[in-house]
């Protein structure tokens, strides 16, 4: 979603006469599109603002803009902390940056009010000539107690299904072969009588796209009908990212997650039963306020039972502005680190084992380019969203090729092109 917003903003600037430069030192305008989901993300922004100040000292006319979630959360406080920032535009206002720079009436240097974004003005964007993102909804209504997103993104609102189908069609006409539908919670998508399974089916059948993905899902809204649609349609890639967050019902309730471990595991059971091949990934937080050692062990038990292909794993840290910031952060830091390290070690072993099931299988894979570490190998993305490297020369990026997996570690698959008989 960050990439999609950045590309949309860049496009709006280009249509107003701006051009991109290859090196930031040559820029007259530098825009930082920010995230507030964790404190580390904001710390990195402050670090980058310090780094680029040297360019402004050399060119006082340079403008610096901070947009989106961190701008939404801090507003005027951001300019007080970093006086060389010129514009602070929140999540509903970032696409007004060209107007703010030109001083058009009704704009100012700090704009964070909600209710100003017209979602249908947000253009789909191409990640590359062959893949693209289409935002189907913005905002979130879930209010998980640890999450800042609903406060900085606002209430959930959706594009029309016709708009989304047409957007993917347009991308296909421009050469895109893989599209990803984006939302804070795609499963809660609703426009008229169209829910997410119906939308996914429409896009697949009516747009001409060859490969279709989506993210992210919330367990409380992922329906059996969605799994059935995936099982019936080979265009929809067999990858589901389904955050579990914790393995204790009490902790999930404290997180405001609105589902139980039992409900979550029933979803997983249905997915595995109806999708003969599926890649499952997740998000997990350890050391949440009041989490006991037994509740942490319950999380390990869920991870062991589900056997995720990979996971994003974090230790809890206080996020100002969230409901959880009112809780006493009572799990010692050394316990958080120990729990996280044990979880990571466990998941890496599971990821390795899961990748071994890929060996000797043929996976149709989308070529993304050459390996960054080994330019003699090409890099592709399997249908299950795994990276595979193989020796090949002269193949075009964006091609979908059959790759036989020969070996695998915990993070990467290694294979060879299957040549036709």
C-alpha positions in Angstrom: 0.0 0.0 0.0 2.9 2.3 0.7 4.3 1.6 -2.8 0.9 2.2 -4.4 0.5 5.6 -2.6 4.1 6.7 -3.5 3.6 5.8 -7.2 0.2 7.6 -7.3 1.7 10.8 -5.7 4.7 10.6 -8.1 2.3 10.4 -11.1 0.3 13.4 -9.9 3.5 15.4 -9.6 4.6 14.4 -13.0 1.3 15.5 -14.6 1.9 18.9 -13.1 5.3 19.3 -14.8 7.7 17.8 -12.3 10.2 15.2 -13.4 11.9 12.5 -11.4 15.7 12.7 -10.8 18.0 9.7 -10.2 19.8 11.1 -7.2 18.2 12.9 -4.3 21.0 15.5 -4.2 19.8 16.8 -7.5 16.2 17.1 -6.3 14.3 20.4 -5.7 11.6 18.4 -3.9 12.1 15.4 -1.6 9.0 13.5 -0.4 9.1 11.0 2.5 6.0 8.7 2.4 5.9 7.5 6.0 4.5 4.7 8.1 3.5 4.8 11.8 2.8 1.1 12.4 5.9 0.8 14.7 8.2 3.3 16.4 11.2 2.0 14.4 9.5 3.2 11.2 9.2 6.7 12.6 12.7 6.7 13.9 14.0 5.9 10.5 12.1 8.9 9.1 13.7 11.3 11.6 17.1 9.8 10.6 16.4 10.3 6.9 15.3 13.9 7.6 18.6 14.5 9.3 20.5 13.1 6.4 18.8 15.1 3.7 19.1 18.4 5.6 22.6 18.8 4.1 21.0 19.2 0.7 18.7 22.0 1.9 21.7 23.8 3.5 23.3 23.8 0.1 20.0 24.6 -1.8 17.7 26.7 0.5 15.0 26.6 -2.1 14.7 22.8 -1.8 11.3 21.7 -0.4 10.9 18.7 1.9 7.5 17.0 2.4 6.5 14.4 4.9 3.3 12.7 4.0 0.9 10.0 5.1 0.7 8.1 8.4 3.5 9.7 10.4 2.4 13.1 9.1 -1.2 12.3 10.2 -0.2 11.3 13.7 2.2 14.2 14.5 0.8 17.0 12.3 2.2 20.5 13.5 4.5 18.7 16.0 6.5 17.3 13.2 7.6 20.8 11.9 8.4 21.8 15.5 10.7 18.8 15.8 12.2 19.2 12.3 11.9 22.9 11.3 13.4 22.3 7.8 10.3 20.3 6.8 8.1 22.4 4.5 5.0 20.3 4.1 3.1 17.9 6.3 0.2 16.1 4.6 -1.8 13.4 6.2 -3.4 10.3 4.8 -6.4 12.0 3.2 -4.4 15.0 1.9 -1.1 13.6 0.5 -2.3 13.8 -3.1 -2.9 17.5 -2.6 0.9 18.1 -2.4 1.1 19.7 -5.9 -1.6 22.2 -4.9 0.1 22.9 -1.5 3.4 23.6 -3.3 1.7 26.0 -5.7 -0.2 27.7 -2.9 -3.6 27.1 -4.3 -6.4 28.6 -2.2 -7.6 26.3 0.5 -4.3 24.6 1.0 -1.6 25.1 3.7 1.8 23.6 4.7 0.1 21.3 7.3 -3.0 19.5 6.2 -4.3 16.4 8.2 -8.1 16.7 8.3 -10.0 13.6 7.3 -12.9 13.6 4.8 -11.0 15.3 1.9 -9.9 12.2 -0.1 -11.9 11.1 -3.1 -11.0 7.4 -3.3 -11.9 7.2 -7.0 -9.2 9.8 -7.7 -6.5 7.3 -6.6 -5.1 5.7 -9.7 -3.9 2.1 -9.8 -0.2 2.0 -10.1 2.3 -0.4 -11.7 5.0 -1.8 -9.5 6.8 -2.8 -12.7 5.9 -3.1 -16.4 4.4 -6.5 -15.7 2.9 -6.2 -12.2 0.6 -3.7 -10.5 -1.3 -2.7 -7.4 -5.0 -1.8 -7.2 -6.3 -0.3 -4.0 -9.8 -1.6 -3.4 -10.4 0.0 0.0 -8.8 2.6 2.3 -8.9 2.9 6.1 -9.9 0.3 8.7 -12.8 -0.1 11.2 -11.3 -2.8 13.4 -9.4 -0.8 16.0 -7.0 -3.5 17.3 -5.7 -2.1 20.5 -2.0 -2.1 19.4 -2.6 -0.6 16.0 -2.4 3.1 15.0 -3.8 2.5 11.4 -7.5 3.4 12.1 -6.4 6.6 13.7 -4.2 7.7 10.8 -6.0 6.1 7.9 -9.6 6.8 8.9 -12.8 4.8 8.4 -12.9 2.1 5.8 -14.3 3.1 2.4 -14.3 1.1 -0.8 -13.9 1.6 -4.6 -16.8 0.4 -6.7 -16.4 -3.1 -8.1 -16.8 -1.7 -11.7 -13.9 0.7 -11.0 -11.6 -2.1 -9.8 -12.4 -4.4 -12.7 -11.8 -1.5 -15.2 -8.5 -0.6 -13.4 -7.2 -4.1 -13.7 -8.3 -4.3 -17.4 -6.4 -1.1 -18.1 -3.3 -2.6 -16.5 -3.6 -5.7 -18.6 -3.9 -3.5 -21.8 -0.6 -2.0 -20.7 1.2 -5.3 -20.3 0.6 -6.2 -16.7 0.3 -10.0 -16.1 0.0 -10.0 -12.2 -2.2 -7.7 -10.2 -2.5 -7.4 -6.4 -5.7 -6.1 -4.8 -4.8 -4.0 -1.7 -6.7 -3.1 1.5 -6.1 -2.9 5.2 -8.7 -5.7 5.4 -9.7 -6.9 1.9 -12.1 -9.5 3.4 -14.4 -6.8 4.7 -14.7 -5.2 1.2 -18.3 -4.3 0.4 -19.8 -2.2 -2.4 -23.5 -2.6 -2.9 -24.2 -6.3 -3.1 -20.6 -7.1 -4.0 -18.4 -8.6 -1.3 -14.8 -9.6 -1.6 -15.3 -13.2 -3.0 -17.6 -11.8 -5.7 -15.1 -9.0 -6.4 -12.2 -11.4 -6.7 -14.2 -13.6 -9.1 -15.3 -10.7 -11.2 -11.7 -9.3 -11.5 -10.4 -12.8 -12.5 -13.1 -13.5 -15.1 -13.5 -10.1 -16.6 -10.2 -8.3 -16.6 -8.0 -10.7 -18.6 -5.3 -10.8 -15.8 -3.1 -13.9 -15.8 -2.2 -13.9 -12.1 -4.2 -12.3 -9.2 -3.2 -11.8 -5.6 -4.6 -9.9 -2.6 -3.6 -8.7 0.8 -4.2 -8.4 3.7 -6.8 -10.6 5.3 -8.5 -10.5 8.8 -9.5 -13.8 10.3 -12.9 -12.6 11.5 -13.9 -11.8 7.9 -12.2 -14.6 5.8 -15.1 -16.7 4.6 -15.4 -20.2 3.3 -16.8 -18.8 0.1 -13.5 -17.0 -0.5 -11.6 -20.2 -0.2 -14.0 -21.9 -2.5 -13.5 -19.2 -5.1 -9.7 -19.6 -4.9 -10.1 -23.4 -5.2 -12.1 -23.0 -8.4 -10.0 -20.4 -10.1 -6.3 -21.0 -11.1 -5.9 -17.3 -11.9 -6.0 -16.5 -8.1 -2.6 -17.4 -6.7 -2.5 -19.9 -3.8 -1.1 -17.6 -1.1 -3.0 -16.4 1.9 -1.5 -14.0 4.5 -3.6 -14.4 7.6 -2.3 -12.7 10.7 -2.8 -14.7 13.9 -1.0 -12.3 16.2 -1.2 -14.5 19.3 -2.1 -18.0 20.4 -4.1 -17.1 23.6 -7.8 -16.2 23.5 -7.3 -13.8 26.4 -4.4 -12.0 24.7 -6.4 -11.9 21.4 -9.3 -10.3 23.3 -6.9 -7.8 24.9 -5.6 -7.1 21.4 -9.2 -6.4 20.2 -8.9 -9.1 17.5 -12.6 -10.3 17.7 -11.8 -14.0 17.0 -10.7 -17.0 19.0 -7.8 -19.4 18.4 -10.4 -22.1 17.7 -12.1 -20.0 15.0 -8.7 -19.3 13.5 -7.7 -22.9 13.3 -11.0 -23.9 11.8 -10.3 -21.4 9.0 -6.8 -22.9 8.5 -8.3 -26.4 8.4 -10.8 -25.4 5.7 -8.1 -23.8 3.7 -5.8 -26.8 3.8 -8.7 -29.2 3.0 -9.9 -27.3 0.0 -6.7 -25.9 -1.5 -4.4 -28.8 -2.3 -1.4 -26.4 -2.5 -1.4 -23.2 -0.5 1.3 -21.0 1.0 0.3 -19.6 4.4 2.0 -16.6 6.0 1.2 -14.6 9.1 2.0 -11.9 11.6 2.8 -12.5 15.3 3.4 -10.2 18.3 5.1 -11.6 21.4 5.4 -9.9 24.8 2.0 -8.1 24.7 1.1 -6.5 27.9 0.2 -9.1 30.6 1.2 -12.0 28.3 2.3 -14.9 30.5 4.8 -17.5 29.7 2.0 -20.1 29.3 0.2 -17.8 26.8 3.4 -17.3 24.8 3.8 -21.1 24.7 0.3 -21.3 23.3 1.4 -19.1 20.4 4.3 -21.5 19.7 1.8 -24.3 19.7 -0.3 -22.6 17.1 2.7 -21.9 14.9 3.7 -25.6 15.3 0.2 -26.7 14.3 -0.3 -24.5 11.3 3.2 -24.8 9.9 3.4 -21.4 8.3 5.7 -21.0 5.2 6.9 -17.7 6.7 6.0 -15.1 9.3 6.5 -11.5 10.2 7.4 -11.6 13.9 7.7 -8.7 16.4 8.1 -8.1 20.0 5.6 -5.6 21.4 6.5 -2.0 21.8 4.3 0.8 23.0 2.7 2.8 20.2 1.5 6.3 21.4 -2.0 7.0 20.3 -3.2 3.4 20.5 -5.5 1.9 23.1 -2.7 -0.4 24.2 -0.5 2.6 25.1 -2.8 2.9 28.1 -1.8 -0.6 29.3 1.1 -1.2 31.6 3.9 -2.6 29.5 4.7 -5.2 32.1 6.6 -7.9 30.1 10.4 -7.3 30.7 12.3 -6.4 27.6 14.7 -9.3 28.1 11.7 -11.7 28.2 10.3 -10.1 25.0 13.7 -10.6 23.2 14.0 -14.2 24.5 10.5 -15.1 23.4 11.0 -13.4 19.9 14.3 -15.2 19.3 12.9 -18.6 20.2 9.9 -18.0 17.9 12.1 -16.9 15.1 14.4 -19.9 15.5 11.3 -22.2 15.5 9.7 -20.5 12.4 13.0 -20.7 10.4 13.1 -24.5 11.0 9.4 -24.7 9.9 10.1 -22.5 6.8 13.0 -24.8 5.9 10.8 -27.8 6.2 7.9 -26.2 4.3 10.3 -25.3 1.4 11.5 -28.9 1.2 8.0 -29.8 0.0 8.7 -27.6 -3.1 11.6 -29.8 -4.2 10.9 -31.8 -7.4 7.7 -29.7 -7.9 7.2 -27.5 -11.0 6.1 -24.0 -10.1 4.9 -21.5 -12.7 7.0 -18.4 -11.8 7.0 -14.8 -12.9 10.4 -13.5 -13.8 11.3 -10.4 -11.9 14.9 -9.9 -13.1 18.3 -11.0 -12.1 19.4 -12.0 -8.6 21.0 -9.0 -6.8 23.7 -11.3 -5.3 24.4 -13.4 -8.3 23.9 -11.7 -11.7 24.3 -15.0 -13.4 21.0 -16.2 -12.0 17.5 -15.0 -12.7 14.9 -14.3 -9.9 11.3 -15.2 -10.2 8.2 -15.3 -8.0 6.3 -18.6 -7.7 2.5 -18.9 -7.7 2.9 -19.3 -3.9 4.8 -16.0 -3.7 8.2 -17.6 -3.0 11.4 -16.4 -4.5 13.1 -18.9 -6.8 16.6 -18.5 -8.4 17.7 -20.3 -11.6 20.4 -20.2 -14.2 19.0 -18.7 -17.4 19.9 -15.9 -19.8 17.9 -13.8 -22.2 14.5 -14.4 -20.7 12.3 -11.3 -20.5 11.1 -9.9 -17.2 7.4 -10.5 -16.9 7.5 -13.9 -18.5 5.8 -16.8 -16.7 7.9 -19.9 -16.9 7.7 -23.4 -15.5 10.5 -23.9 -13.0 11.4 -27.3 -11.4 12.6 -26.8 -7.8 15.9 -28.6 -7.2 16.8 -27.4 -3.7 15.6 -25.0 -1.0 16.7 -23.3 2.2 14.5 -21.5 4.6 14.2 -18.3 2.5 14.8 -19.2 -1.2 14.1 -21.9 -3.7 16.6 -22.9 -6.3 15.6 -24.5 -9.6 15.9 -24.8 -13.4 13.7 -24.0 -16.3 11.6 -26.9 -17.5 12.3 -27.1 -21.3 9.5 -28.4 -23.6 9.8 -31.9 -25.0 
